[in-house]
């Protein structure tokens, strides 16, 4: 019996974690790859005159929808349960209050500064996310390079700490040695001519930095046991990692293929001063239409459109509109009474969201000043999963170091485990891992704060995790309007967990509403 696609993907996920699974699914055509972007919908000026739209949620999808619809003359009202725009695109600074369900409130008391922020939500933009980058350009949101990968960052797997450049290059050397020896012994003679065989062997020797007899004995690409210097100080490569050590570690998962994932390839970008700069730029364009601390209580259908029941400042209110674009995350939406069709309610309830937890510290920038590491990610098989070094503010005395980003890169077990820990347990584990990467410096970490998406009111998770079969069932159901209700948000896209997906889903909802108005 052949191996089913589901069984194969399951095996890949167990062996290499989320990163290996993501890349494999992309290669099999199960996830969206970069495509040509035609720009936002060009709605005719004045085409929405006389029509009203209620937008639920002032995250990226809701703000984009409001921005585009208002330009076309629609009367728009945005109801947002939080006291700020951005939704899950949330940046924390000095004075910010972090509210977590079932946990003590936290008030950030870091020093003020342009780079003294912590992206509690999304923190990077791939260069092919053209919708979001287009809004940054149009709304004058300055961007800077975000260092997503740094070969000098550390990997901590099975209690062994190595640099990423050693893990990457020693793995490459070991693999190319095996392949070159197989080619040299004639294993591929049926596929290769004599000339092609020699060309391939030459390439493999250079690619893997192989030595005599196509053996890999280490490379200066992996670091030095003796660094190059002046006069009589030539460089010397260190001893390579053994294949047995590589086989027993998990760094063959997300950490070594991370840069191959289409969403993670350089160049990555970030707004100067925090990811929420995009949300605030959109908000400034639609500010008169937005009501904060407006908590939706019920969603009703009417003969003329929709009626939204909500609470604002303790008072019960209603909002009537011709149409509604609902961007509320599915776990939150599933608990709100509604007149949705039974099949739509079923689809909403079927959307399962991922855990995601971060920790951030204020500290002297010892990773730069003492260890000469600038940006990038450090990986660990412990439950905090990542140490994320800041890309902005290089050269400043202090900075904000993200000491945990537990979202499932190493497998499904770490995120719920880390989210369930107390704040003190999260901080202790994060400090311990950072001290493994930078011995003696864990004690310099101060004023930690933690955010878990699942414990954040009105979020209740990082992003939806649609299964393959749901794309033609539950997901497809929500792509259609239910009466005058339309759905948008990252969960209504094939670019889940990204602001790009949220923006593009808003574009699709807008086009459906415009087509309905034009046909009337």
C-alpha positions in Angstrom: 0.0 0.0 0.0 1.3 3.5 -0.9 1.9 6.2 1.7 -1.0 8.6 1.8 -0.4 12.4 1.6 -1.7 12.9 5.1 0.5 10.1 6.5 3.5 11.5 4.7 2.9 15.0 6.1 2.4 13.6 9.5 5.8 11.8 9.3 7.5 15.0 8.1 6.0 17.0 11.0 7.1 14.5 13.6 10.7 14.4 12.2 11.3 18.1 11.6 8.6 20.0 13.3 6.6 22.9 12.0 9.2 24.3 9.7 9.8 21.1 7.8 6.1 20.5 7.5 5.5 24.1 6.2 8.1 23.8 3.6 6.9 20.4 2.4 3.3 21.6 2.2 4.5 24.6 0.2 6.4 22.3 -2.2 3.3 20.1 -2.6 1.1 23.1 -3.5 -0.9 22.9 -0.4 -0.1 26.4 0.8 -0.1 29.7 -1.1 3.1 30.7 -2.9 3.9 34.3 -3.8 1.8 35.6 -6.6 1.4 38.7 -8.6 -0.4 41.4 -6.7 -2.8 43.7 -8.6 -3.2 46.2 -5.8 -6.3 46.9 -3.6 -9.8 47.0 -5.2 -10.3 50.1 -7.3 -13.9 51.0 -6.3 -15.4 53.7 -8.3 -15.6 57.1 -6.5 -19.0 57.6 -5.0 -20.1 54.0 -5.7 -20.9 53.4 -2.1 -23.0 56.5 -1.6 -26.1 55.8 0.4 -24.9 52.4 1.6 -23.6 51.6 5.1 -21.2 49.0 6.4 -20.6 47.9 10.0 -17.1 46.5 10.4 -16.5 44.4 13.5 -12.9 44.7 14.6 -10.2 47.3 14.1 -7.4 44.9 13.3 -5.7 45.0 10.0 -8.6 43.4 8.1 -11.1 45.8 9.6 -9.0 48.9 9.1 -8.1 48.0 5.5 -11.8 47.4 4.8 -12.8 50.7 6.4 -10.1 52.6 4.5 -11.0 51.3 1.1 -14.8 51.5 1.6 -14.7 55.1 2.8 -12.7 56.2 -0.3 -15.7 54.9 -2.3 -18.3 56.8 -0.3 -19.6 54.1 1.9 -20.8 55.1 5.4 -18.6 53.0 7.7 -18.7 52.3 11.4 -16.0 50.2 13.0 -16.7 48.6 16.4 -13.6 47.5 18.3 -13.7 45.8 21.7 -10.2 47.0 22.7 -9.1 50.5 23.6 -6.6 50.6 20.6 -6.4 49.7 16.9 -4.4 46.8 15.5 -6.1 43.7 17.1 -3.4 41.1 17.3 -0.9 43.5 15.6 0.1 44.8 19.0 3.3 46.6 20.2 4.0 47.1 23.9 5.9 50.1 25.2 6.6 51.8 28.5 3.2 52.4 30.2 1.4 49.7 28.3 -1.0 47.6 30.3 -1.0 43.9 29.4 -4.2 42.1 30.4 -4.2 38.3 30.3 -7.1 36.1 31.1 -6.6 34.4 34.5 -3.3 36.1 35.1 -2.2 39.3 36.9 -2.2 42.5 34.9 1.3 43.7 33.9 2.3 47.4 33.4 5.4 47.9 31.3 8.0 50.2 32.9 10.9 50.1 30.4 12.9 53.2 29.6 11.5 55.4 26.9 13.0 55.2 23.4 12.3 54.7 19.7 13.4 51.1 19.9 12.1 50.3 23.4 9.1 48.3 22.2 8.1 44.7 22.1 5.9 43.3 19.3 3.5 41.2 21.3 1.9 40.1 18.0 3.4 39.9 14.4 7.0 41.2 14.2 8.2 40.8 10.5 7.0 41.4 7.0 8.3 39.2 4.1 9.2 41.3 1.0 6.5 39.5 -1.1 3.7 40.7 1.1 2.9 43.4 -1.3 -0.5 44.5 0.1 0.9 45.4 3.5 4.0 46.9 2.0 1.8 48.9 -0.3 -0.1 50.4 2.6 3.2 51.2 4.3 4.3 53.1 1.2 1.0 54.9 0.7 0.7 55.9 4.3 4.3 56.8 4.8 5.2 54.1 7.4 9.0 54.0 7.4 10.5 50.5 7.2 13.9 49.0 8.1 15.6 45.7 7.5 14.6 43.0 10.0 17.4 40.5 10.6 15.5 37.2 10.5 18.5 34.9 10.4 22.0 35.2 11.8 24.5 32.4 11.3 26.3 33.5 14.4 23.2 32.9 16.6 23.1 29.8 18.8 21.2 26.6 18.6 20.5 24.6 21.7 19.3 21.0 21.0 19.7 18.0 23.4 21.6 20.2 25.8 24.3 20.9 23.2 24.9 24.6 22.1 26.3 25.2 18.7 26.3 28.2 16.4 23.9 28.2 13.5 26.8 28.4 11.0 28.3 25.3 12.4 25.0 23.4 12.3 24.2 24.6 8.7 27.6 24.0 7.2 28.5 20.8 9.0 25.1 19.4 7.9 25.8 20.5 4.3 29.3 19.0 4.5 28.1 15.7 5.8 25.3 15.4 3.2 27.5 16.4 0.2 30.2 14.0 1.3 27.6 11.1 1.2 26.3 12.2 -2.2 29.8 12.8 -3.7 31.0 9.4 -2.6 27.9 7.8 -4.0 28.4 9.6 -7.3 32.0 8.8 -7.5 31.3 5.1 -7.0 28.9 5.1 -9.9 25.5 5.2 -8.1 24.2 7.7 -10.5 25.9 6.6 -13.7 22.5 5.9 -15.4 21.5 9.5 -14.8 24.8 11.2 -15.5 27.2 11.3 -18.4 30.9 11.2 -17.7 31.2 14.9 -18.2 28.2 15.7 -16.1 29.4 13.4 -13.4 32.7 15.4 -13.1 30.8 18.7 -13.1 28.6 17.5 -10.3 31.5 16.2 -8.3 33.2 19.6 -8.7 30.2 21.5 -7.6 29.6 19.2 -4.6 33.2 19.7 -3.5 32.8 23.4 -3.6 29.3 23.4 -2.1 30.2 21.2 0.9 33.8 22.4 1.2 35.0 18.8 0.8 38.6 17.7 1.0 40.6 14.8 -0.5 38.6 11.8 -1.4 35.4 13.9 -1.1 35.6 13.7 2.7 34.3 16.5 4.9 36.8 17.3 7.7 35.4 20.6 8.8 35.3 24.1 7.3 36.0 27.6 8.3 32.5 28.3 7.1 31.4 26.6 10.4 33.6 28.8 12.5 37.2 28.8 13.7 39.1 26.8 16.4 41.8 29.5 15.8 40.7 32.8 14.3 42.6 34.5 11.6 44.8 37.4 12.7 47.9 39.4 11.8 51.3 37.9 11.0 51.6 34.2 11.9 48.0 33.6 12.8 46.3 31.7 10.0 42.6 30.5 10.5 41.9 27.0 11.5 38.6 25.2 11.2 37.1 23.4 14.2 36.2 19.8 14.5 32.9 19.1 12.6 29.8 17.8 14.3 29.5 14.1 14.0 26.6 12.6 11.9 25.5 10.7 15.0 25.1 14.0 16.9 23.2 15.6 14.1 20.8 12.6 13.9 20.0 12.7 17.6 19.3 16.5 17.6 16.2 18.3 16.4 18.0 21.1 14.7 17.4 19.5 11.3 13.9 20.8 11.8 12.8 24.4 11.5 16.1 26.0 12.5 18.0 24.7 9.5 15.3 25.2 6.8 13.8 28.3 8.3 15.3 30.6 5.6 13.9 28.3 2.9 10.3 28.9 3.9 8.9 31.4 1.4 7.6 33.7 4.2 11.0 33.8 5.9 13.5 34.5 3.1 15.6 37.6 3.2 15.0 40.4 2.9 12.6 40.7 5.8 11.2 44.1 6.9 9.7 45.8 10.0 8.2 49.3 10.6 10.5 51.6 12.4 9.3 51.9 16.0 7.0 48.9 16.2 4.7 46.7 14.1 1.6 48.6 15.2 2.8 51.7 13.3 0.9 50.2 10.3 -2.3 49.8 12.2 -2.1 53.3 13.6 -1.4 54.7 10.1 -4.6 53.1 8.8 -6.5 54.2 11.9 -5.6 57.8 11.3 -7.3 57.6 7.9 -10.6 56.3 9.3 -10.5 57.7 12.8 -14.0 59.3 12.8 -15.5 55.9 12.0 -14.0 53.9 14.9 -15.6 53.2 18.2 -13.2 51.7 20.9 -14.3 49.6 23.8 -17.4 48.7 21.9 -18.0 45.0 22.7 -20.3 43.1 20.3 -23.1 41.2 22.1 -25.3 39.9 19.3 -25.4 39.7 15.5 -28.8 39.9 13.9 -30.2 39.8 10.4 -32.9 42.3 9.3 -35.0 42.7 6.2 -32.7 45.6 5.2 -29.4 44.2 6.3 -27.9 43.7 9.7 -28.3 44.9 13.3 -25.4 44.8 15.7 -26.0 44.8 19.4 -23.0 46.1 21.4 -22.0 47.6 24.7 -20.1 50.9 24.9 -19.2 52.5 28.2 -21.6 50.2 30.1 -24.5 51.2 27.9 -26.4 48.8 25.5 -26.5 50.1 21.9 -27.4 49.0 18.5 -26.0 49.6 15.0 -28.0 49.1 11.9 -26.3 48.8 8.5 -26.8 47.5 5.0 -23.8 45.2 5.3 -21.4 43.9 7.9 -17.8 42.8 7.5 -17.0 40.6 10.5 -13.3 40.2 11.3 -13.7 38.9 14.9 -11.4 35.9 15.5 -13.4 32.6 15.2 -13.0 31.5 18.9 -14.4 34.8 20.0 -17.1 34.9 17.3 -18.3 31.4 18.2 -19.5 32.7 21.6 -21.5 35.6 20.4 -25.2 35.0 19.8 -26.1 35.4 16.2 -28.6 34.7 13.4 -26.0 33.0 11.3 -27.2 29.9 9.4 -26.5 26.6 11.2 -23.9 25.6 8.7 -22.1 28.9 9.1 -22.1 28.5 12.9 -20.7 25.0 12.5 -17.9 26.4 10.3 -17.1 29.1 12.8 -16.9 26.6 15.6 -14.6 24.4 13.6 -11.8 26.9 13.3 -9.0 25.8 15.7 -6.4 28.4 16.8 -2.8 27.9 17.7 -1.1 28.8 21.0 1.7 31.4 21.0 3.6 32.9 23.9 6.3 35.6 24.1 8.6 36.9 26.8 10.6 40.2 26.5 13.3 41.6 28.7 15.0 45.0 29.0 18.8 44.6 29.2 22.2 46.0 28.3 22.8 44.9 24.8 25.5 42.3 25.8 24.7 40.1 22.7 26.2 43.0 20.6 28.6 44.6 23.0 30.3 41.4 24.3 29.4 38.7 21.8 29.2 40.7 18.6 25.9 39.2 17.5 23.6 41.6 15.6 20.0 40.5 15.2 18.7 37.1 14.2 17.1 34.1 16.0 18.5 31.7 18.5 16.8 28.3 18.6 16.2 25.8 21.4 14.3 22.6 21.9 13.1 23.9 25.3 9.6 25.1 25.6 10.4 28.8 24.9 11.7 27.8 21.5 13.3 31.1 20.4 15.4 34.0 21.5 14.8 36.9 19.1 17.4 39.6 18.9 16.4 43.2 18.0 17.2 44.5 14.6 16.7 48.2 15.4 18.7 50.3 17.7 22.0 48.6 17.0 24.8 50.4 18.9 22.5 51.7 21.7 23.4 50.8 25.2 20.1 49.0 26.1 17.5 47.1 24.2 14.5 44.8 24.4 15.4 41.1 23.9 12.6 38.7 23.1 13.5 35.7 25.2 10.7 33.4 24.1 8.5 32.9 21.1 6.8 29.6 21.6 4.5 29.0 18.6 5.3 25.4 17.5 8.4 25.6 15.3 9.9 22.6 17.1 6.6 20.6 17.2 3.1 20.8 18.7 4.0 20.2 22.4 6.0 23.3 23.4 3.4 26.0 22.9 0.6 24.7 25.2 3.3 23.7 27.7 4.9 27.1 27.8 1.5 28.9 27.8 0.4 26.9 30.9 3.5 28.0 32.9 3.2 30.8 35.4 4.9 34.1 34.5 7.7 33.3 36.9 8.3 29.9 35.3 8.3 31.4 31.8 10.8 34.0 32.9 13.1 31.5 34.6 13.2 29.2 31.6 13.8 32.1 29.2 16.6 33.4 31.4 18.2 29.9 31.6 18.2 29.5 27.8 19.7 33.0 27.2 22.4 32.2 29.7 23.3 29.1 27.8 23.7 31.2 24.7 25.5 34.0 26.5 27.1 32.5 29.6 27.1 34.8 32.6 24.7 37.3 31.1 21.4 35.9 32.1 21.7 37.9 35.3 21.6 41.1 33.3 18.0 40.6 32.1 15.5 42.8 33.8 11.9 43.8 33.8 10.4 40.9 32.0 6.9 40.8 30.5 4.9 38.0 28.9 2.0 37.7 26.4 0.1 34.6 25.4 -2.3 35.0 22.5 -4.6 32.3 23.9 -4.9 34.3 27.1 -5.4 37.7 25.5 -9.0 38.9 25.5 -10.6 39.3 22.1 -7.7 37.2 20.5 -7.9 33.8 22.0 -5.1 32.4 19.8 -2.5 33.3 17.3 -4.2 32.2 14.1 -6.5 29.6 12.6 -5.0 26.3 11.6 -7.3 25.1 8.8 -6.8 21.4 7.9 -6.5 20.6 4.3 -10.0 19.1 4.0 -11.5 22.1 5.7 -10.5 24.4 2.8 -13.3 22.9 0.7 -15.8 22.7 3.6 -15.7 25.0 6.6 -13.4 27.6 5.1 -15.3 27.6 1.8 -18.5 28.2 3.7 -17.2 31.3 5.3 -15.9 32.6 2.0 -19.6 33.1 1.1 -21.8 35.8 2.6 -24.5 34.8 5.1 -27.2 37.2 4.2 -25.5 40.7 4.5 -22.7 39.3 6.7 -19.2 38.9 5.1 -16.2 37.5 6.8 -12.6 38.7 6.8 -9.4 38.3 8.8 -6.3 36.2 8.5 -8.5 33.2 8.9 -10.2 34.0 5.6 -7.0 33.6 3.5 -4.4 31.2 2.5 -1.7 33.3 4.3 -2.8 32.5 7.9 -1.1 34.2 10.8 0.1 37.1 8.6 -1.1 40.7 8.2 -1.0 40.1 4.5 -3.7 37.5 4.7 -5.9 39.8 6.8 -5.5 42.7 4.2 -6.2 40.4 1.2 -9.3 38.9 2.9 -10.6 42.4 3.4 -10.1 43.1 -0.3 -12.2 40.0 -1.2 -15.1 41.0 1.1 -15.0 44.5 -0.3 -15.3 43.2 -3.9 -18.2 41.0 -2.9 -20.1 44.0 -1.4 -19.3 46.2 -4.3 -20.6 43.6 -6.8 -23.8 43.3 -4.8 -24.3 47.1 -4.7 -23.5 47.4 -8.4 -26.0 44.7 -9.3 -28.8 46.2 -7.3 
